[in-house]
Amino acid sequence: MAGLPAGSNIPPAAFRRPLAVLQACHGLIRNHCDSLERLPDYLIRHGPDERTSTAAQRALRYFRNAAPLHFADEEIDLFPRLLTVLDSREEKLADTILELVAQHGQELHDWAVLEPFLETVAAGERPSLPDLRGYAAGLRQHIGIEEMVIYPLASRLDPDSLTHIGVAMAARRHAG
């Protein structure tokens, strides 16, 4: 699709339901976590091959392109709007949102460590093995909190807010 960053193939109409797009993104993250968790054992048993190279290339494409867009969707558009609908008795939820933003920063830092590993695998070479299971577990925990605690709060947002979020998400991907 013209104008889309690599790895972003979401049709513009999908952004009419921005939370569904965010949840679908979480599904992709889970799939990449599954691949990352299987990768070390596979590399030990079989060494690098076309299968590991392809998996690494897909993960690189996703985490370089789509993941930063997803973080921006939440940090720039969704989370600030959710903070406006919380009442004074919901400080803990506000703290959770702020913690999720901090986790995005940590995930980007962890990605910087993981990226050279995946580049080596994508090139068909044997890498040293980082803690892929820990990285995947952290991502799974993060998206679990978003889906079970934070995304349900979006039911408090008015339709105009959801439309604005969807328009901003689409623009972020379709710019250029």
Buried (B, 14 or more C-beta within 10 A) or exposed (E): EEEBBEBBEBEBEBBEEBBEBBBEBBEBBBEBBEBBBBBBEBBEEEEBEEEBBEBBBBBBBBBBBBBBBBBBBBBBBBBEBBBEBBEEEEEEBBEBBEEBEEBBEEBEEBBEEBBEBBBBBBEEEEBEEBEBBEBBEBBBEBBEBBBEBBBEBBEEBEEEBBBBBBBBBBEBBBEE
